[in-house]
Amino acid sequence: MMMLFLSLLFASPQTESQSPPPPPQKVLMIGLDGVRPDALQAARTPHLDALSERGAITYTGQTTAITSSGPAWSSILTGARVSLHNVRNNAFEGKKITTWPTWLAQWESAHPEAFTAAVSQWGPIHDHLTQGTIDLSLDAEDQAAVTASALEIIGDSENDVTALFLHYDGGDHAGHAHGYGVNIPEYLAAIESVDAEVGKVLQEIRRREQILHEDWLILVGTDHGGTGTSHGKNIPEHRTVFLIASGSSAEDFSWRKNAEVVDFAPAALHHLGLQGSCIPAPRKDGWWQGRHAELNRRALAQTADILFLGDSITQGWEGAGKKVWKEFYGNRKAINLGIGGDKTEHVLWRLRHGNLENQNPKVCVIMIGTNNSNRDSSDAITKGVQAIVAELQFSVPESEILLLATFPRGATVEDRLRKINEASNASLREWSNTQEKVHHIDFNVRFLTETGVLTQEVMPDLLHPHEAGYKIWATAMEEELKRLLAISE
């Protein structure tokens, strides 16, 4: 490790006129299997306590409804809902981890020059989640082996680690052997033992930060709680978990009101600077922040039967489509949650940060994805829309979801961005047939001439509908909307 430190210390010295480069951003995620949040508070854990003081902690987070390690660690590491990664037990049967990879694999794919590693005491994490998708994946025999491997990785002078995941199984092992609870001495002792191991790793991270001036985000969490000597039920004692985020850049960090284990992977990727269609993220501009706050107030003030989600095309019901909205939805309990310029990841973030507060709509209408086509492939857009649908299925499970094909854009069928959207529409049409309460509808031909030309009479900028375009939308959707509303009666 000292060779690495010295080589970096003496390389390219800064002159007085040069400003220092930004610190390299790195992530360490630590998983403590089967540690109840109340037991964490009862145990003597000075190292984890110190992390909390340098960041944020919540003791009321939620893990997956299936409180087994397979589903939970899959959601922690991928950031995807169970309905997407499809890991529903510890056998990992039917897993879709290739489609919904871990945050480590996502970072590795985007930055193959980066070094990514994972060391897991519970073998299935190595076998099913990390092996073959990152630079180094190890299956450790015990806690000491996890720590020893971690110290070797952190101190490696040839492979400068950027993203590291460690898994300790001591808490869960003690819970199964002696019981999960604040009054079980063996359980608390096991948590304290894990804390000691974590302390050794953190010492090396701090040394790197001091010498190499790195910016490490430390994330710590667990997969489930337990009662008696077991877990697996959808009850608070099994499902309530803690989440920790710590580091110099996390001092102003806060977990969302209803924090869940799916929040870990986005936090890691945000720190590393990775954007993507299914990595929930806000926009930083003041106008967007104000619009988002207004939509949250709107959601709190009005319980809707019909909820419209999307970008500027949806927000346009308040502009060019205002007259048509009044005609079709003025006497219905409808709410517009569109924000101009949004990509799928922005809508996904909004759904987790207030847009669904107080809402249990009969029908959710989704029109999103066209802004992604400037950056993303059709497959990436498809995944972003699927993540939004999964979020709605999780948050408002009784709602019918009316998924609209992304509207045509560009003058002709040869428009590059239109082709990307059409490929995503085709994939989503097929996928929707496998989903309950998801209804894909495509009436794009109504916007076009017989030769596929999009005219300015329908969409003046060849992207956003004029009043005539909104009338086409409302009319084309009306019969299906009535049918879905009737289902919910």
C-alpha positions in Angstrom: 0.0 0.0 0.0 2.8 2.4 0.8 4.2 2.0 -2.8 0.8 3.2 -4.1 0.7 6.0 -1.6 4.2 7.3 -2.4 3.8 7.0 -6.1 0.7 9.2 -6.0 2.1 11.6 -3.4 5.1 12.4 -5.6 3.4 12.3 -9.0 2.6 15.6 -10.9 3.1 18.1 -8.0 0.7 21.0 -8.1 2.1 24.5 -8.7 0.7 27.5 -6.9 -1.4 28.6 -9.9 -3.0 25.1 -10.3 -6.1 24.2 -8.3 -6.0 20.7 -6.8 -8.1 18.1 -8.8 -11.3 16.9 -7.2 -10.8 14.0 -4.9 -11.4 10.6 -6.4 -14.9 9.4 -5.5 -15.1 5.8 -4.1 -17.7 3.6 -2.4 -17.5 1.0 0.3 -20.7 -0.9 1.0 -20.9 -3.1 4.0 -23.6 -5.6 4.5 -24.3 -6.9 8.0 -26.5 -9.9 7.7 -29.5 -10.3 10.0 -28.9 -7.3 12.3 -32.0 -5.8 13.8 -31.9 -2.0 14.2 -33.0 -2.1 17.8 -30.2 -4.6 18.6 -27.7 -2.4 16.8 -28.7 0.4 19.1 -28.4 -1.9 22.2 -25.0 -3.3 21.3 -21.7 -1.5 21.9 -20.7 -0.6 18.3 -18.2 2.4 18.5 -17.1 2.1 14.8 -20.6 2.0 13.4 -21.7 4.8 15.8 -18.8 6.9 14.5 -20.0 6.4 10.9 -23.5 7.6 11.9 -22.1 10.7 13.4 -20.4 11.6 10.1 -23.5 11.1 7.9 -27.0 9.8 8.2 -28.8 6.8 9.7 -32.3 5.6 9.8 -33.6 2.8 12.1 -37.0 2.6 10.3 -36.0 1.5 6.8 -37.8 -1.3 5.1 -36.4 -4.4 3.4 -38.2 -6.6 0.8 -41.5 -8.1 1.7 -39.9 -11.6 1.3 -37.5 -11.2 4.3 -35.0 -13.8 3.1 -31.4 -13.1 2.2 -31.7 -13.9 -1.5 -34.4 -11.3 -2.4 -33.1 -8.7 0.1 -29.4 -8.8 -1.0 -30.5 -8.8 -4.6 -32.5 -5.6 -4.1 -29.7 -4.0 -2.0 -27.1 -4.7 -4.6 -29.1 -4.0 -7.7 -31.5 -1.3 -6.5 -34.3 -3.1 -8.3 -37.6 -4.3 -7.0 -38.2 -8.0 -6.5 -40.6 -7.9 -9.4 -37.7 -6.9 -11.7 -34.7 -9.0 -10.5 -37.1 -11.9 -9.8 -35.1 -13.4 -6.9 -37.8 -14.7 -4.6 -35.9 -17.2 -2.4 -32.4 -18.3 -1.5 -32.2 -20.6 -4.4 -32.1 -17.7 -6.9 -34.4 -19.6 -9.3 -35.5 -17.5 -12.2 -33.1 -14.7 -11.3 -32.7 -11.8 -13.8 -29.5 -10.4 -12.5 -28.0 -10.1 -16.0 -30.8 -7.7 -16.9 -30.8 -6.0 -13.5 -27.1 -6.1 -12.5 -25.5 -5.0 -9.2 -24.4 -1.5 -8.7 -20.8 -2.8 -8.9 -21.4 -4.4 -12.3 -23.1 -1.3 -13.5 -20.1 0.8 -12.6 -17.7 -1.8 -14.1 -19.7 -1.8 -17.3 -19.6 2.0 -17.6 -15.9 2.2 -16.4 -14.1 -1.0 -17.3 -10.8 0.7 -16.3 -12.1 0.9 -12.7 -11.3 -1.9 -10.2 -14.4 -3.4 -8.5 -14.5 -6.1 -5.8 -16.8 -8.0 -3.5 -16.0 -10.3 -0.5 -19.0 -12.2 0.9 -19.3 -14.5 3.8 -22.7 -15.8 2.5 -21.7 -17.8 -0.5 -24.8 -17.3 -2.7 -24.0 -13.6 -3.0 -20.7 -14.6 -4.7 -22.3 -17.4 -6.6 -25.3 -15.6 -8.0 -24.8 -11.8 -7.7 -21.1 -10.8 -8.1 -19.1 -13.6 -9.6 -18.1 -13.0 -13.2 -19.6 -9.5 -13.4 -16.8 -7.5 -11.6 -13.0 -7.6 -11.4 -12.8 -9.7 -8.2 -15.4 -11.7 -6.3 -14.5 -13.8 -3.3 -16.3 -16.2 -1.1 -15.0 -15.9 2.4 -15.0 -18.7 5.0 -15.6 -16.4 8.1 -15.6 -12.8 9.3 -11.8 -12.7 9.7 -11.4 -13.8 6.1 -13.7 -11.1 4.9 -11.6 -8.5 6.7 -8.3 -9.9 5.6 -9.4 -9.9 2.0 -10.7 -6.4 2.3 -7.5 -5.1 3.8 -5.5 -6.7 1.0 -7.8 -5.2 -1.7 -7.7 -1.7 -0.1 -3.9 -1.9 0.1 -3.3 -3.3 -3.3 -0.7 -1.1 -5.1 -1.6 -2.4 -8.6 -5.4 -2.5 -8.5 -6.7 0.8 -7.2 -10.2 -0.2 -5.9 -13.0 2.2 -6.7 -16.1 0.2 -5.6 -16.0 -2.5 -2.8 -18.7 -4.6 -1.2 -18.2 -6.6 2.0 -20.6 -9.0 3.6 -20.5 -10.2 7.2 -22.7 -13.0 8.4 -22.0 -13.1 12.1 -25.2 -11.4 13.2 -27.5 -13.7 11.3 -25.6 -16.8 12.4 -26.0 -15.8 16.0 -29.7 -15.0 15.5 -30.4 -18.4 14.0 -28.4 -20.1 16.8 -29.5 -18.1 19.8 -32.3 -15.8 18.8 -32.8 -12.3 17.4 -33.5 -9.7 20.0 -32.1 -7.0 22.2 -32.2 -9.3 25.2 -30.1 -12.1 23.6 -26.5 -11.7 24.9 -25.0 -13.9 22.2 -26.8 -11.9 19.5 -25.5 -8.6 20.8 -22.0 -10.1 21.2 -22.0 -11.2 17.6 -23.0 -7.6 16.4 -20.2 -6.2 18.6 -17.7 -8.7 17.0 -18.8 -7.6 13.5 -18.3 -3.9 14.6 -14.7 -4.7 15.5 -14.1 -6.2 12.1 -15.6 -3.2 10.4 -13.4 -1.0 12.5 -10.3 -2.6 11.0 -11.5 -1.9 7.5 -12.5 1.6 8.3 -9.0 2.3 9.7 -7.5 1.5 6.3 -10.1 3.6 4.5 -9.3 6.6 6.7 -5.6 6.1 6.1 -6.2 6.2 2.3 -8.4 9.3 2.7 -5.8 11.1 4.6 -2.9 10.2 2.3 -4.5 10.0 -1.1 -7.2 12.6 -0.5 -10.0 10.3 -1.6 -13.7 10.9 -1.1 -15.2 7.6 0.2 -18.9 7.1 0.7 -19.5 4.4 3.3 -22.8 2.6 3.1 -23.9 0.1 5.8 -27.1 -1.9 6.0 -28.7 -5.2 6.6 -31.0 -7.6 4.7 -33.6 -8.4 7.4 -34.3 -8.7 11.1 -35.8 -11.7 12.9 -37.8 -13.1 15.8 -37.1 -16.3 17.8 -34.4 -18.0 15.7 -35.9 -17.3 12.3 -37.0 -14.7 9.8 -38.9 -14.7 6.5 -42.2 -13.1 7.5 -43.7 -9.8 6.3 -43.8 -8.4 9.8 -42.1 -5.3 11.3 -39.6 -7.3 13.4 -38.4 -9.0 10.2 -38.8 -6.2 7.7 -37.6 -3.1 9.6 -33.9 -2.4 8.9 -31.3 0.3 9.4 -29.4 2.3 6.7 -26.2 4.2 7.2 -24.5 6.6 4.8 -21.3 8.2 6.0 -18.4 10.3 4.6 -17.2 13.8 4.0 -19.7 14.2 1.1 -22.5 12.6 3.2 -22.5 15.1 6.0 -25.6 16.8 4.5 -27.1 13.5 3.3 -30.5 12.3 4.5 -32.4 9.1 3.8 -35.8 9.7 2.4 -38.9 9.6 4.6 -39.8 6.0 3.7 -36.3 4.7 3.1 -35.9 1.2 1.7 -33.0 -1.2 0.9 -33.5 -0.3 -2.8 -32.0 3.1 -2.0 -28.5 1.8 -1.4 -27.5 1.1 -5.0 -28.6 4.5 -6.3 -26.7 6.2 -3.4 -23.6 4.4 -4.4 -23.9 5.2 -8.1 -24.8 8.9 -7.5 -21.6 9.2 -5.5 -19.6 7.7 -8.3 -21.3 10.0 -10.8 -23.1 7.4 -12.8 -26.4 8.3 -14.5 -28.9 5.9 -16.0 -32.5 5.4 -17.0 -33.3 3.3 -14.0 -31.1 5.0 -11.4 -33.6 7.3 -9.6 -32.3 10.9 -9.5 -33.6 14.4 -9.0 -32.7 17.3 -11.2 -30.8 20.2 -9.6 -32.2 23.2 -11.4 -34.4 25.5 -9.3 -37.4 25.4 -11.7 -37.6 21.6 -11.5 -37.3 21.6 -7.7 -40.2 24.1 -7.5 -42.4 22.2 -9.9 -41.7 18.9 -8.0 -42.7 20.6 -4.7 -45.8 22.0 -6.4 -46.8 18.5 -7.6 -46.2 17.1 -4.1 -48.6 19.8 -2.7 -51.1 18.9 -5.5 -50.9 15.2 -4.6 -51.5 15.9 -0.9 -54.4 18.2 -1.6 -56.3 16.0 -4.1 -56.9 12.3 -4.1 -57.1 11.3 -7.8 -58.9 8.5 -9.7 -56.8 9.2 -12.8 -53.1 10.0 -12.3 -51.0 11.2 -15.3 -47.2 10.7 -15.1 -44.6 11.9 -17.5 -42.6 14.7 -19.0 -43.4 17.9 -20.9 -45.9 16.1 -23.1 -47.9 15.3 -20.0 -47.3 18.7 -18.4 -48.6 20.1 -21.7 -52.2 19.3 -20.6 -51.8 22.5 -18.6 -50.9 24.4 -21.8 -51.8 23.4 -25.3 -54.1 20.7 -24.0 -55.8 22.7 -21.3 -59.1 23.0 -23.2 -59.1 19.3 -24.0 -58.3 18.4 -20.4 -61.3 20.4 -19.2 -63.5 18.6 -21.7 -62.4 15.0 -20.9 -61.1 15.2 -17.3 -62.5 18.4 -15.8 -65.4 16.5 -14.1 -63.2 13.5 -13.2 -60.8 13.3 -10.3 -57.7 13.6 -12.5 -54.2 14.9 -11.5 -51.3 15.9 -13.8 -47.9 15.0 -12.5 -45.9 15.8 -15.6 -42.6 17.8 -15.6 -41.0 19.1 -18.7 -37.6 17.6 -19.6 -37.9 14.6 -17.3 -36.3 11.3 -18.2 -37.4 8.0 -16.7 -35.0 8.3 -13.8 -36.5 11.6 -12.7 -40.0 10.2 -12.7 -38.7 7.2 -10.7 -37.2 9.5 -8.1 -40.3 11.6 -7.9 -42.5 8.5 -7.2 -40.3 7.9 -4.1 -40.2 11.5 -3.0 -43.8 12.6 -2.5 -45.7 12.4 -5.8 -47.7 9.4 -4.6 -48.3 10.8 -1.1 -52.0 10.4 -0.3 -52.6 8.8 -3.7 -54.4 5.5 -4.5 -55.6 6.1 -8.1 -57.9 3.8 -10.0 -55.8 4.3 -13.2 -52.2 5.6 -13.7 -51.5 6.9 -17.2 -47.8 6.8 -18.1 -46.2 8.7 -21.0 -42.4 8.8 -20.6 -39.2 8.0 -22.4 -38.7 10.3 -25.3 -36.2 12.5 -23.4 -34.1 9.4 -22.8 -33.7 8.8 -26.5 -31.1 11.5 -26.8 -28.8 9.5 -24.5 -30.0 6.0 -24.1 -30.5 2.9 -26.1 -34.0 1.4 -26.6 -33.2 -1.3 -24.1 -32.2 1.2 -21.5 -35.4 3.2 -22.1 -37.4 0.0 -21.7 -35.8 -0.7 -18.4 -36.4 2.8 -17.2 -40.1 2.5 -18.0 -40.3 -1.0 -16.4 -38.7 0.4 -13.2 -41.5 3.1 -13.1 -44.2 0.5 -13.6 -42.6 -1.7 -10.9 -42.6 1.3 -8.5 -46.3 1.9 -9.2 -47.1 -1.8 -8.7 -45.3 -1.7 -5.4 -46.7 1.6 -4.1 -50.2 1.6 -5.5 -50.8 -2.1 -6.1 -54.6 -1.8 -6.7 -54.2 0.7 -9.5 -54.6 -0.3 -13.2 -51.6 1.0 -15.2 -52.2 2.4 -18.7 -48.9 2.4 -20.4 -48.8 4.5 -23.5 -46.5 3.9 -26.4 -44.1 6.9 -26.5 -45.5 9.3 -29.1 -43.8 9.7 -32.5 -41.2 12.4 -33.0 -39.4 13.8 -35.9 -40.8 14.4 -39.4 -40.5 11.0 -40.9 -40.1 7.3 -40.2 -36.4 7.7 -40.7 -36.0 10.0 -37.7 -33.2 8.4 -35.5 -34.8 9.2 -32.2 -38.3 8.0 -33.4 -36.7 4.7 -34.3 -35.2 4.3 -30.8 -38.6 5.0 -29.2 -40.4 2.6 -31.5 -38.0 -0.2 -30.6 -38.7 0.5 -26.9 -42.4 0.6 -27.5 -42.3 -2.9 -29.1 -40.4 -4.3 -26.2 -42.7 -2.8 -23.7 -45.8 -4.0 -25.6 -44.5 -7.6 -25.3 -43.4 -7.2 -21.6 -46.8 -5.7 -20.6 -48.5 -8.9 -21.7 -46.6 -10.7 -18.8 -47.7 -8.2 -16.2 -50.9 -8.0 -14.1 -52.8 -4.7 -14.2 -50.5 -3.3 -16.9 -52.2 -2.3 -20.2 -50.1 -1.2 -23.1 -51.8 1.0 -25.7 -50.4 2.3 -29.0 -52.4 4.8 -31.0 -49.4 6.6 -32.6 -50.7 6.0 -36.2 -53.5 8.6 -35.3 -50.8 11.3 -35.2 -49.3 10.4 -38.6 -50.2 10.5 -42.2 -50.5 7.3 -44.2 -46.8 7.5 -45.0 -45.8 8.0 -41.4 -45.2 11.8 -41.6 -45.7 13.8 -38.4 -47.1 17.2 -39.4 -46.7 20.5 -37.6 -50.5 20.8 -37.5 -50.4 18.0 -34.9 -47.1 18.7 -33.2 -45.7 22.1 -34.2 -42.1 21.2 -33.1 -42.5 17.6 -34.2 -42.4 16.5 -30.5 -45.1 18.3 -28.5 -48.8 18.0 -29.4 -50.8 21.1 -30.3 -54.4 21.3 -29.1 -55.4 19.0 -32.0 -52.8 16.5 -30.8 -54.2 16.4 -27.3 -57.7 15.9 -28.7 -56.3 12.9 -30.6 -54.7 11.6 -27.4 -57.8 11.9 -25.2 -60.1 10.5 -27.9 -57.9 7.5 -28.7 -57.5 6.6 -25.0 -61.0 7.2 -23.8 -62.6 3.7 -24.3 -59.7 1.9 -22.6 -59.7 4.5 -19.8 -63.4 3.9 -19.2 -62.9 0.2 -19.2 -60.1 0.4 -16.6 -62.0 2.8 -14.4 -65.0 0.3 -14.5 -62.7 -2.5 -13.3 -61.9 -0.4 -10.2 -65.5 0.4 -9.4 
